[in-house]
Amino acid sequence: MKKILLLIILIISSQLTFAQMFEQNSGVTVSLNCVSVFDLNNAWICGDNGTVLRTSNGGVNWLNVTGSGIPVNITLNHIFAVTPSLVLAAGYNATNTWVWRTTNSGANWQQVFSQANGFINAVSIKNDSTGFMMGDPVGGRWSIWKTSNNGAVWDSAGLGLPQAGTEAGYSNCMTYAQTRIWFGTNNTRIYYSSNNGANWTVQNSSPETDVTAMWFDPNGNTTGYFGGNNIFKSTNYGVNWSGIGSLGSGLIVGMTGFPMWSGNVMYVRNASSSIYYGFGTGQWFIYYTAPAGSYNHIGVERNSGWPIVGYAVRSNGGITKFNVFVEGVNQTSGEVPEKFSLSQNYPNPFNPKTNFEFSITDYGLVKLSIYDAIGREIDVIIDKQLQPGTYIANWDASAYPSGIYYYKLQEETTQQSFFTETKKMVLIK
């Protein structure tokens, strides 16, 4: 048993390192149905009663921008942040569906699309302003639309795709990666286009009838996943799929992977208050269980690099934030500290590894450096944007001789203030 546990720990540490999960205060109790995370600081969430929430500080605060153009009798099922301030939201009431657009961070919303007897499942816009929108079939054909101006105008010309039987799609179940598009159905099939929707082929999802969540690397990696009751993996753009199991029960309603680490997958189920994590090899773990509510969707940021920030949203207005790191620094608390601080390293003296705990009070560029006894910078442990909170970083001094060293923490904040603190430590070999 000890060998098995050690193997699991080694597998986890060789992939991605996760910091703690943090519950966020959304300020609402309605069902939250979709999250779109633009970067480290900016994310958008939509839900029932026309609810729209946004954060510009990594979830420290969520601003309710409901209204101002979106009626409160609308159920919003999908949202996509093109930029931190330009956002598209899709919703429905009875048998009608609409899409709204804001260019000023939710201060005002304009209706840019409507359809009777329709249901828009997902929207995605690329960096070149071109985008794609997919909805359930209307009049015997799938509702497929393109935009060339960030969603201001939509056109379906040349995008005809006939409906097979009574098939339909699922909210948020679409991936748009470069020129490739996939979306799932309740008909044992995935529709796939390699050329921006000009032509379509069918990929067989058997034995899974319902394809309710998908993820392919937006950078064009050949590896991707889909989920229904279980998880399936492809390494050739979906030409072939193989089952890799799963944990939990009920349909999977949200799935995300991590660019550069396409083997790592997180997903949520509509009947579960847990977030599941795996490596694409059939080994799955319950990574986190929320205090209440069922998860509806999960997403990670698209534009910041490392660390990656993600959120999962729930049926009771709950929001869970998580951070993903690939180096020796972990956030241990998401609460905003009272002051900037750097603690004494531990252990001290040390041989050859030691840890540094520090707190930052604002967003900014953080640098943690190591200096030798005569003041030369010999190593940089951290040099990146970090959010407010408390962190632990570590240093391995195996390559350095015994002696006195100094470590200095600096932060230049988004408010253009500057903090710095330096402490001494002793390496004894």
Phi, psi and chi 1 to 4 in degrees:
 res  aa     phi    psi   chi1   chi2   chi3   chi4
   1 MET       -  -41.7  179.1   58.9   71.8      -
   2 LYS   -62.8  -37.4  -70.7 -177.6  178.0  180.0
   3 LYS   -65.5  -38.0  -69.5 -177.6  178.2  180.0
   4 ILE   -65.0  -45.7  -66.7  173.9      -      -
   5 LEU   -62.1  -40.2  -69.2  174.1      -      -
   6 LEU   -63.9  -40.1  178.3   59.0      -      -
   7 LEU   -62.2  -42.7  176.7   60.6      -      -
   8 ILE   -61.5  -44.1  -68.8  172.6      -      -
   9 ILE   -61.5  -42.5  -68.6  170.4      -      -
  10 LEU   -65.5  -38.8  -70.8  174.1      -      -
  11 ILE   -62.7  -46.0  -69.5  172.1      -      -
  12 ILE   -62.6  -45.4  -67.4  174.4      -      -
  13 SER   -68.9  -22.9   62.9      -      -      -
  14 SER   -82.4   -7.9   67.2      -      -      -
  15 GLN  -105.1 -115.7  -56.8  -73.2  -36.3      -
  16 LEU  -103.8  146.3  -63.9  176.9      -      -
  17 THR  -103.2  123.8  -57.9      -      -      -
  18 PHE  -100.3  137.6  -72.7   85.9      -      -
  19 ALA   -81.5 -176.5      -      -      -      -
  20 GLN   -67.4  157.6  -66.7  179.1   -8.7      -
  21 MET   -91.1  145.6  -44.4  -72.3  -94.8      -
  22 PHE  -128.8  131.7  -55.9  104.8      -      -
  23 GLU   -81.2  130.6  -72.5  -61.3  -47.7      -
  24 GLN  -102.0  154.2  -52.3  -82.4  -76.0      -
  25 ASN   -94.7  106.8 -179.1   13.5      -      -
  26 SER   -81.8  -24.9   71.1      -      -      -
  27 GLY    80.6    3.7      -      -      -      -
  28 VAL  -133.1  163.7  -59.9      -      -      -
  29 THR  -121.2    1.9   58.2      -      -      -
  30 VAL   -75.5  165.6  -60.5      -      -      -
  31 SER   -66.5  128.1  178.6      -      -      -
  32 LEU  -100.1  127.6  -59.1  177.7      -      -
  33 ASN  -112.3  -17.1  -57.0  -39.2      -      -
  34 CYS  -160.5  147.2 -178.5      -      -      -
  35 VAL  -131.6  139.6   57.1      -      -      -
  36 SER  -126.7  119.4  179.6      -      -      -
  37 VAL  -109.4  111.3 -168.0      -      -      -
  38 PHE   -78.0  -51.0 -179.0   79.6      -      -
  39 ASP  -153.4 -165.6   59.5   16.7      -      -
  40 LEU   -56.5  -34.6 -172.3   68.3      -      -
  41 ASN  -101.9  -33.8  -62.3  -30.0      -      -
  42 ASN  -107.4  126.7  -63.8  -81.0      -      -
  43 ALA  -148.2  154.6      -      -      -      -
  44 TRP  -130.6  144.7  -71.1   76.0      -      -
  45 ILE  -134.6  142.9  -68.0  170.8      -      -
  46 CYS  -128.2  161.9   71.2      -      -      -
  47 GLY  -165.3 -163.6      -      -      -      -
  48 ASP   -64.9  163.9  -69.2   -0.8      -      -
  49 ASN    57.7   34.1  -61.5  -15.3      -      -
  50 GLY    65.3   21.3      -      -      -      -
  51 THR   -71.9  130.5  -60.7      -      -      -
  52 VAL  -133.2  128.0 -178.6      -      -      -
  53 LEU  -122.2  148.8  -51.0  174.0      -      -
  54 ARG  -141.9  150.9   64.1  176.7  -68.5 -100.9
  55 THR  -129.0  142.6 -178.1      -      -      -
  56 SER  -119.4    8.1   58.9      -      -      -
  57 ASN  -135.2   40.0   56.1   10.9      -      -
  58 GLY    67.4   28.3      -      -      -      -
  59 GLY    88.8    0.5      -      -      -      -
  60 VAL   -59.1  -41.2  175.2      -      -      -
  61 ASN  -133.7  142.4  -54.9  105.9      -      -
  62 TRP  -114.5  122.1  -72.1   92.3      -      -
  63 LEU   -93.9  127.6  179.6   64.7      -      -
  64 ASN   -85.3  112.5 -167.6  -34.7      -      -
  65 VAL  -113.1   32.2  -68.7      -      -      -
  66 THR   -63.5  145.6  -58.1      -      -      -
  67 GLY    91.9 -154.5      -      -      -      -
  68 SER    56.8   34.0  -59.2      -      -      -
  69 GLY   132.6  -23.7      -      -      -      -
  70 ILE  -102.5  118.0  -59.0  178.7      -      -
  71 PRO   -62.1  149.1  -21.3   32.9      -      -
  72 VAL   -79.5   -5.3  -65.1      -      -      -
  73 ASN   -93.0   13.4   63.8  -16.9      -      -
  74 ILE   -98.4  137.2  -64.8  -65.9      -      -
  75 THR   -93.1  113.2  -62.5      -      -      -
  76 LEU   -87.5  120.5  -67.1  173.1      -      -
  77 ASN  -109.5  -11.2   60.6  -72.1      -      -
  78 HIS  -150.6  143.8 -177.6   80.6      -      -
  79 ILE  -143.6  144.6 -163.9  162.9      -      -
  80 PHE  -141.6  122.5 -174.4   85.6      -      -
  81 ALA   -90.6  108.0      -      -      -      -
  82 VAL   -71.1  -44.8 -176.4      -      -      -
  83 THR  -136.9  177.5   71.4      -      -      -
  84 PRO   -58.8  -24.5  -28.5   36.9      -      -
  85 SER  -114.9  -15.5   58.7      -      -      -
  86 LEU  -105.1  115.3 -163.5  163.4      -      -
  87 VAL  -139.3  146.2 -178.7      -      -      -
  88 LEU  -118.7  137.9  -66.0  155.3      -      -
  89 ALA  -132.5  132.8      -      -      -      -
  90 ALA  -111.7  142.2      -      -      -      -
  91 GLY  -157.5  178.5      -      -      -      -
  92 TYR  -149.0  162.5   65.2   94.4      -      -
  93 ASN  -147.9  117.3 -176.7  -19.7      -      -
  94 ALA    60.0 -117.5      -      -      -      -
  95 THR  -106.2   11.0   59.1      -      -      -
  96 ASN  -112.5  148.1  -60.7  -44.3      -      -
  97 THR  -130.3  152.1 -171.0      -      -      -
  98 TRP  -141.9  161.5  -62.9  -93.4      -      -
  99 VAL  -130.4  133.1  175.4      -      -      -
 100 TRP  -115.3  156.7  -70.7  -90.3      -      -
 101 ARG  -137.6  136.2 -178.9  176.4 -175.1  -99.5
 102 THR  -122.8  143.0 -178.9      -      -      -
 103 THR  -115.9    2.7   59.0      -      -      -
 104 ASN  -131.9   44.2   54.7   10.3      -      -
 105 SER    62.2   29.4  -59.4      -      -      -
 106 GLY    92.5    1.5      -      -      -      -
 107 ALA   -63.9  -35.5      -      -      -      -
 108 ASN  -141.5  145.1  -58.4  102.2      -      -
 109 TRP  -122.9  138.3  -65.4   85.6      -      -
 110 GLN  -117.7  136.5  -67.5 -177.1  -31.8      -
 111 GLN   -74.1  125.8 -179.8 -174.2  -47.8      -
 112 VAL  -117.5   -2.9  -66.3      -      -      -
 113 PHE  -161.1  143.4  177.2   85.6      -      -
 114 SER  -148.6  153.2   65.1      -      -      -
 115 GLN  -155.9  127.5 -172.4  177.7   43.8      -
 116 ALA   -77.5  141.8      -      -      -      -
 117 ASN    60.4   26.6  -58.2  -47.7      -      -
 118 GLY  -116.8  176.2      -      -      -      -
 119 PHE  -156.3  109.7 -173.2   94.7      -      -
 120 ILE   -81.7  123.8  -65.6  -59.8      -      -
 121 ASN   -90.7  -39.0  -68.8  -60.6      -      -
 122 ALA  -160.2  151.6      -      -      -      -
 123 VAL  -134.1  142.7  179.2      -      -      -
 124 SER  -147.6  133.5 -176.5      -      -      -
 125 ILE  -122.2  134.1  -51.6  -71.7      -      -
 126 LYS   -91.6  172.6  -62.7 -168.4  -65.2 -175.0
 127 ASN   -66.6  -17.4  -67.9  -23.9      -      -
 128 ASP   -92.3   16.0   61.2   -1.4      -      -
 129 SER    79.1   -6.4  -58.5      -      -      -
 130 THR   -83.4  147.1   61.6      -      -      -
 131 GLY  -150.7  174.5      -      -      -      -
 132 PHE  -143.2  140.8 -174.0   83.4      -      -
 133 MET  -133.8  137.4 -179.6  166.3   67.4      -
 134 MET  -128.5  134.1  179.6  -87.0  -67.0      -
 135 GLY  -136.7  169.8      -      -      -      -
 136 ASP   -60.4  155.2  -75.9   -7.7      -      -
 137 PRO   -60.7  142.3  -24.7   35.5      -      -
 138 VAL  -130.8  126.3  174.8      -      -      -
 139 GLY    64.0   32.0      -      -      -      -
 140 GLY    86.4    5.1      -      -      -      -
 141 ARG  -139.1  149.3   57.3  177.0  -79.1  178.1
 142 TRP   -64.8  144.2  -76.1   88.6      -      -
 143 SER   -87.6   96.0 -175.1      -      -      -
 144 ILE  -122.7  131.5  -63.1  174.4      -      -
 145 TRP  -140.3  152.1  -54.6   77.5      -      -
 146 LYS  -122.6  156.9  -83.8 -174.2  179.9  178.7
 147 THR  -137.3  149.1 -178.1      -      -      -
 148 SER  -119.4    6.9   59.2      -      -      -
 149 ASN  -136.6   45.7   53.1   11.5      -      -
 150 ASN    59.8   33.8  -76.6  -35.0      -      -
 151 GLY    87.7    8.4      -      -      -      -
 152 ALA   -71.4  -36.0      -      -      -      -
 153 VAL  -135.0  140.7  177.9      -      -      -
 154 TRP  -122.3  142.7  -66.7   91.3      -      -
 155 ASP  -139.3  137.3 -174.3    6.3      -      -
 156 SER  -106.2    8.0   63.5      -      -      -
 157 ALA   -60.8  131.6      -      -      -      -
 158 GLY    76.4   12.1      -      -      -      -
 159 LEU  -117.4   29.1  -61.9  173.7      -      -
 160 GLY   -67.7  128.1      -      -      -      -
 161 LEU  -140.0  109.4  177.3   61.3      -      -
 162 PRO   -66.1  146.4  -18.3   31.3      -      -
 163 GLN   -78.9  139.2  177.6 -173.4   22.1      -
 164 ALA  -100.6  111.8      -      -      -      -
 165 GLY    65.7 -128.8      -      -      -      -
 166 THR  -112.7   24.6   59.4      -      -      -
 167 GLU   -62.1  155.7   66.5 -174.1    0.9      -
 168 ALA  -147.0  173.2      -      -      -      -
 169 GLY  -108.4 -165.3      -      -      -      -
 170 TYR  -135.1  146.4  -71.4   93.4      -      -
 171 SER   -55.6  134.5  -70.0      -      -      -
 172 ASN    70.5    3.5  -51.2  -45.6      -      -
 173 CYS   -95.0   72.5 -176.0      -      -      -
 174 MET  -154.0  143.8 -176.4 -175.4   79.3      -
 175 THR  -126.8  132.3  -69.6      -      -      -
 176 TYR  -124.4  105.7 -169.5   13.6      -      -
 177 ALA  -123.7  108.1      -      -      -      -
 178 GLN    58.9 -112.7  -62.3 -179.7  -29.1      -
 179 THR  -100.8    3.7   63.3      -      -      -
 180 ARG  -101.1  137.9  -57.6  175.9 -173.6  -88.2
 181 ILE  -131.6  135.3  -53.4  164.8      -      -
 182 TRP  -129.6  142.6  -64.2  -98.9      -      -
 183 PHE  -147.5  149.6   67.4   85.4      -      -
 184 GLY   -95.7  163.5      -      -      -      -
 185 THR  -138.0  177.5   76.5      -      -      -
 186 ASN  -100.5   28.3   60.5   -2.7      -      -
 187 ASN  -129.6   31.4 -167.4   26.4      -      -
 188 THR    56.2   36.5  -41.0      -      -      -
 189 ARG  -152.0  152.3   57.3  173.2   58.5 -168.0
 190 ILE  -119.7  132.2  -64.9  165.5      -      -
 191 TYR   -91.5  135.0  -76.1  104.2      -      -
 192 TYR  -134.8  134.8  166.9   66.3      -      -
 193 SER  -129.0  135.4  173.6      -      -      -
 194 SER   -98.7   -2.9   62.5      -      -      -
 195 ASN  -134.5   50.5   54.6    7.0      -      -
 196 ASN    61.1   31.8  -72.7  -51.0      -      -
 197 GLY    89.8    1.4      -      -      -      -
 198 ALA   -68.3  -35.8      -      -      -      -
 199 ASN  -135.8  150.5  -57.1  101.1      -      -
 200 TRP  -130.7  143.2  -65.4   90.1      -      -
 201 THR  -125.8  162.2   59.9      -      -      -
 202 VAL  -104.5  128.5  174.2      -      -      -
 203 GLN  -106.4  128.0  -62.8  179.0  -14.3      -
 204 ASN   -76.9  125.1 -170.8  -10.5      -      -
 205 SER   -98.4    4.7   64.9      -      -      -
 206 SER   -54.8  139.2  179.3      -      -      -
 207 PRO   -87.9    9.0   34.2  -37.2      -      -
 208 GLU   -87.8  116.1 -159.5   72.5   28.1      -
 209 THR   -75.2  -45.0  -58.8      -      -      -
 210 ASP  -100.6  116.6  -63.4  -71.0      -      -
 211 VAL  -102.2  102.0  177.9      -      -      -
 212 THR  -107.5  -10.3   53.1      -      -      -
 213 ALA  -154.1  145.9      -      -      -      -
 214 MET  -144.6  155.1  -60.2 -163.8   71.8      -
 215 TRP  -154.7  125.9 -175.9   84.0      -      -
 216 PHE  -124.6  148.3  -90.1   86.9      -      -
 217 ASP   -58.5  122.4 -176.6   -8.8      -      -
 218 PRO   -64.5  -15.3   21.3  -32.1      -      -
 219 ASN   -83.8   -1.6  -61.9  -42.7      -      -
 220 GLY   101.1   10.9      -      -      -      -
 221 ASN   -59.4  142.6 -168.8  -63.0      -      -
 222 THR   -72.9  -13.9   60.3      -      -      -
 223 THR   -88.9  134.7  -61.6      -      -      -
 224 GLY  -151.9  173.5      -      -      -      -
 225 TYR  -140.2  151.4  -58.8   86.6      -      -
 226 PHE  -134.9  156.8   79.5   77.8      -      -
 227 GLY  -133.5  148.8      -      -      -      -
 228 GLY  -139.1  -99.4      -      -      -      -
 229 ASN   -86.6  -26.0  -71.7  -70.1      -      -
 230 ASN  -133.8  177.9  -72.0  -68.3      -      -
 231 ILE  -104.3  138.4  -55.8  -71.8      -      -
 232 PHE  -127.2  147.8  -68.6   77.1      -      -
 233 LYS  -126.3  143.8  177.7 -179.1  179.7  179.6
 234 SER  -129.6  143.8  174.6      -      -      -
 235 THR  -114.3    9.6   57.2      -      -      -
 236 ASN  -137.5   47.3   54.9   10.4      -      -
 237 TYR    63.1   23.4  -71.0  125.5      -      -
 238 GLY    91.8    5.4      -      -      -      -
 239 VAL   -61.1  -40.6  174.9      -      -      -
 240 ASN  -129.8  142.9  -55.3  105.9      -      -
 241 TRP  -125.5  143.3  -64.1   93.2      -      -
 242 SER  -132.2  139.1   57.9      -      -      -
 243 GLY   -72.9  138.4      -      -      -      -
 244 ILE  -128.1   23.5   54.6  173.7      -      -
 245 GLY    71.3 -168.0      -      -      -      -
 246 SER  -179.3  177.0   64.4      -      -      -
 247 LEU  -120.1  155.9  -71.7  178.4      -      -
 248 GLY    86.5  177.2      -      -      -      -
 249 SER  -134.4  161.0   60.5      -      -      -
 250 GLY    93.2  161.5      -      -      -      -
 251 LEU   -68.4  141.5  -69.2  174.2      -      -
 252 ILE   -77.4  126.2  -66.7  166.1      -      -
 253 VAL  -115.1   -4.9  -69.1      -      -      -
 254 GLY  -154.9  139.8      -      -      -      -
 255 MET  -150.2  140.4  174.6 -175.8  -64.1      -
 256 THR  -146.3  148.4 -171.7      -      -      -
 257 GLY  -119.0 -167.9      -      -      -      -
 258 PHE  -133.0  113.9  -53.5   96.8      -      -
 259 PRO   -51.3  140.9  -26.2   35.3      -      -
 260 MET    83.8  -24.5  -60.5  169.9   59.0      -
 261 TRP  -128.6   66.6  -87.0  -91.6      -      -
 262 SER   -68.0  -11.4   58.0      -      -      -
 263 GLY   -80.7  -10.6      -      -      -      -
 264 ASN   -96.3  128.6  -65.3  -97.5      -      -
 265 VAL  -135.4  140.7 -175.6      -      -      -
 266 MET  -124.2  144.6  -62.7 -179.2   78.5      -
 267 TYR  -150.0  163.4   68.3   90.5      -      -
 268 VAL  -133.9  155.5  -67.1      -      -      -
 269 ARG  -116.2  154.4  -65.0 -177.8 -178.4  -88.7
 270 ASN   -75.4  -12.2   61.0    1.3      -      -
 271 ALA  -109.3   16.7      -      -      -      -
 272 SER  -131.3  147.9  171.2      -      -      -
 273 SER  -104.1   23.1   57.4      -      -      -
 274 SER  -117.6  151.4  -65.5      -      -      -
 275 ILE  -105.9  130.4  -62.5  174.2      -      -
 276 TYR  -109.2  148.6  -56.0   89.7      -      -
 277 TYR  -138.8  140.3  173.0   69.3      -      -
 278 GLY  -154.0  177.0      -      -      -      -
 279 PHE  -111.4    8.2  -47.2  118.1      -      -
 280 GLY    78.8   13.9      -      -      -      -
 281 THR  -117.2    2.9   59.8      -      -      -
 282 GLY    96.4   -0.6      -      -      -      -
 283 GLN   -96.7  119.4  -64.8  171.4  -51.2      -
 284 TRP  -126.1  149.1  -62.2  100.5      -      -
 285 PHE  -137.2  146.0  -53.9   90.9      -      -
 286 ILE   -80.4  110.7  -64.0  177.7      -      -
 287 TYR   -84.5  -32.5 -166.8   75.7      -      -
 288 TYR  -158.7  142.7  175.5   77.5      -      -
 289 THR  -122.1  124.5  -62.0      -      -      -
 290 ALA   -75.7  158.0      -      -      -      -
 291 PRO   -68.7  -25.9   21.6  -32.1      -      -
 292 ALA  -165.7  161.6      -      -      -      -
 293 GLY    85.3  164.6      -      -      -      -
 294 SER  -112.0  140.1  -62.7      -      -      -
 295 TYR   -73.4  139.8  -77.8  109.4      -      -
 296 ASN  -111.3  -24.2  -72.3  -32.8      -      -
 297 HIS  -166.5  159.7 -166.4 -127.4      -      -
 298 ILE  -146.6  143.8 -171.9  170.6      -      -
 299 GLY  -156.7  155.8      -      -      -      -
 300 VAL  -121.3  161.8  -61.6      -      -      -
 301 GLU   -70.8  155.5   56.8   94.2   -1.7      -
 302 ARG  -107.6  -11.9  -50.6 -168.2  -50.0  -90.1
 303 ASN  -132.2   -0.8  -66.2  -67.6      -      -
 304 SER   -99.7  -14.5  -68.5      -      -      -
 305 GLY    82.2 -131.8      -      -      -      -
 306 TRP  -112.9  146.8  -57.5  104.8      -      -
 307 PRO   -72.1  159.6   29.3  -35.8      -      -
 308 ILE   -91.0  136.3  -74.6  179.7      -      -
 309 VAL  -110.2  138.7  168.1      -      -      -
 310 GLY  -140.6  165.0      -      -      -      -
 311 TYR  -139.1  150.2  -58.7   88.8      -      -
 312 ALA  -127.3  136.8      -      -      -      -
 313 VAL  -116.5  152.5  -64.8      -      -      -
 314 ARG  -128.7  172.9  -58.1 -162.4  -60.9  -82.2
 315 SER   -71.3  -15.8   59.5      -      -      -
 316 ASN  -109.4   19.1   62.1  -16.5      -      -
 317 GLY    85.2    5.3      -      -      -      -
 318 GLY   -76.5  144.7      -      -      -      -
 319 ILE  -130.4  127.3  -56.6  172.3      -      -
 320 THR  -110.7  127.4  -56.9      -      -      -
 321 LYS  -104.1  143.1  177.8 -176.5  176.7 -178.5
 322 PHE  -140.2  152.1   55.8   91.7      -      -
 323 ASN  -118.4  143.2  -58.3  -50.6      -      -
 324 VAL  -120.2  125.8 -176.5      -      -      -
 325 PHE  -120.8  154.0  -63.6   90.2      -      -
 326 VAL  -124.8   22.3  -69.4      -      -      -
 327 GLU  -147.3  180.0   58.5 -179.4  -39.8      -
 328 GLY   -81.6   53.5      -      -      -      -
 329 VAL  -140.0  129.8   54.0      -      -      -
 330 ASN  -132.3  139.2  -72.6  -78.0      -      -
 331 GLN   -82.6  126.0 -173.3  175.7   11.9      -
 332 THR  -102.8  -14.2   59.4      -      -      -
 333 SER  -153.3  137.0  173.9      -      -      -
 334 GLY   -95.5   -1.5      -      -      -      -
 335 GLU   -70.9  141.3  -65.4 -175.3    6.9      -
 336 VAL   -74.1  119.2  179.7      -      -      -
 337 PRO   -67.5  161.5  -15.4   29.2      -      -
 338 GLU   -73.3  -28.8  -67.3 -176.7    0.1      -
 339 LYS  -154.3  158.9   61.8  179.3 -179.0  178.5
 340 PHE   -66.7  132.5  176.2   94.9      -      -
 341 SER  -154.9  152.7   66.2      -      -      -
 342 LEU  -131.1  120.0  175.8   64.1      -      -
 343 SER   -86.1  165.2  -60.1      -      -      -
 344 GLN   -68.2  137.5 -176.0   64.8   49.1      -
 345 ASN   -62.3  156.4   67.0  -60.1      -      -
 346 TYR  -145.0  140.2   62.5   91.9      -      -
 347 PRO   -69.5  162.8   27.8  -35.6      -      -
 348 ASN  -154.8  116.0 -174.0   46.0      -      -
 349 PRO   -60.6  164.1  -21.0   33.4      -      -
 350 PHE  -141.0  162.6   64.9   99.0      -      -
 351 ASN  -163.6  113.6  178.4   27.0      -      -
 352 PRO  -100.4    1.7   36.6  -34.2      -      -
 353 LYS  -110.5  147.6  -62.2 -179.9 -179.9 -179.5
 354 THR  -147.5  165.8 -170.3      -      -      -
 355 ASN  -122.4  150.6  -59.3  -74.5      -      -
 356 PHE  -127.3  128.5  -49.0   98.6      -      -
 357 GLU  -112.0  134.9 -176.2  171.2    1.1      -
 358 PHE  -148.2  160.1   60.2   92.1      -      -
 359 SER  -129.5  139.0  -63.3      -      -      -
 360 ILE  -127.8  147.0   54.9  176.6      -      -
 361 THR  -106.3   -6.2   58.6      -      -      -
 362 ASP  -148.8  162.6 -160.2   -6.3      -      -
 363 TYR   -68.0  142.1  -74.8   91.0      -      -
 364 GLY   174.6  177.5      -      -      -      -
 365 LEU   -83.6  118.5  179.7   62.5      -      -
 366 VAL  -109.2  133.7  174.7      -      -      -
 367 LYS  -131.2  127.1 -175.7  176.2 -177.9 -179.9
 368 LEU  -119.2  114.7  179.0   60.2      -      -
 369 SER  -121.2  155.2  -55.7      -      -      -
 370 ILE  -112.5  135.8  -52.3  -64.3      -      -
 371 TYR  -125.1  147.5  -63.4   82.7      -      -
 372 ASP   -83.1 -175.9   63.4   16.0      -      -
 373 ALA   -66.1  -21.6      -      -      -      -
 374 ILE  -103.0   12.4   60.8  174.2      -      -
 375 GLY    89.8   14.1      -      -      -      -
 376 ARG   -86.9  133.4  -63.9  175.4  -59.7 -175.3
 377 GLU   -72.2  120.8 -176.0  179.6   75.8      -
 378 ILE  -113.0  -14.5   60.8  171.5      -      -
 379 ASP  -160.2  149.5 -155.3   -8.4      -      -
 380 VAL  -123.5  118.1  176.7      -      -      -
 381 ILE   -86.7  -42.2  -60.4  174.1      -      -
 382 ILE  -134.9  138.2  -56.4  168.8      -      -
 383 ASP  -154.5   79.8 -172.1    9.1      -      -
 384 LYS  -164.8  170.0   62.8  173.7   57.9  178.9
 385 GLN   -72.5  132.4  -66.0  -81.2  -19.0      -
 386 LEU  -130.8  154.2  -68.1  179.3      -      -
 387 GLN   -90.7  165.3   60.1 -170.6  -27.3      -
 388 PRO   -59.3  142.6  -21.8   32.9      -      -
 389 GLY   153.6 -171.5      -      -      -      -
 390 THR  -114.2  136.9  -59.9      -      -      -
 391 TYR  -130.5  157.7  -66.2   80.6      -      -
 392 ILE  -126.3  128.2  -69.5  179.8      -      -
 393 ALA  -121.9  161.8      -      -      -      -
 394 ASN  -133.9  160.0   55.3   70.0      -      -
 395 TRP  -136.9  134.7 -176.6   49.6      -      -
 396 ASP  -106.8  112.0 -173.1  -21.6      -      -
 397 ALA   -98.6   26.9      -      -      -      -
 398 SER   -57.5  -31.0  -61.1      -      -      -
 399 ALA   -87.1    2.6      -      -      -      -
 400 TYR  -118.7  150.9  -60.6   94.7      -      -
 401 PRO   -78.7  166.6   29.6  -35.9      -      -
 402 SER   -58.9  150.1  -61.7      -      -      -
 403 GLY   153.5 -174.1      -      -      -      -
 404 ILE   -92.2  134.4  -65.4  174.8      -      -
 405 TYR  -131.9  162.6  -66.3   85.0      -      -
 406 TYR  -126.2  146.9  -63.5   88.8      -      -
 407 TYR  -126.0  135.4   56.6  101.6      -      -
 408 LYS  -124.8  130.6 -179.2  167.1   72.2  171.3
 409 LEU  -107.6  129.1 -180.0   69.4      -      -
 410 GLN  -128.9  144.7  -54.6  172.4   78.9      -
 411 GLU  -141.0  128.8 -177.1 -170.4   20.2      -
 412 GLU  -108.4  113.8 -175.7  175.8   -2.7      -
 413 THR   -87.0  168.7   75.0      -      -      -
 414 THR   -67.6  -15.5   54.9      -      -      -
 415 GLN   -90.4    9.8  -52.9  -59.5  -41.4      -
 416 GLN    64.7   25.7  -61.8 -176.5  -28.3      -
 417 SER   -97.3  162.6   56.7      -      -      -
 418 PHE  -136.0  131.4 -172.9   80.9      -      -
 419 PHE  -125.9  146.7  -59.2   93.0      -      -
 420 THR  -152.9  147.1 -176.4      -      -      -
 421 GLU  -153.6  142.1 -169.7  169.1   -6.9      -
 422 THR  -130.6  141.2  -57.3      -      -      -
 423 LYS  -137.4  160.4  -68.2 -176.0 -179.7  -67.2
 424 LYS  -101.9  149.3 -177.7  171.4   70.1  173.9
 425 MET  -145.3  163.0   59.5 -175.6  173.3      -
 426 VAL  -126.5  124.8  179.7      -      -      -
 427 LEU  -100.2  122.5  171.3   62.3      -      -
 428 ILE  -124.3  118.6  -62.1  177.2      -      -
 429 LYS  -111.1      -  -67.9 -173.1  173.7 -179.4
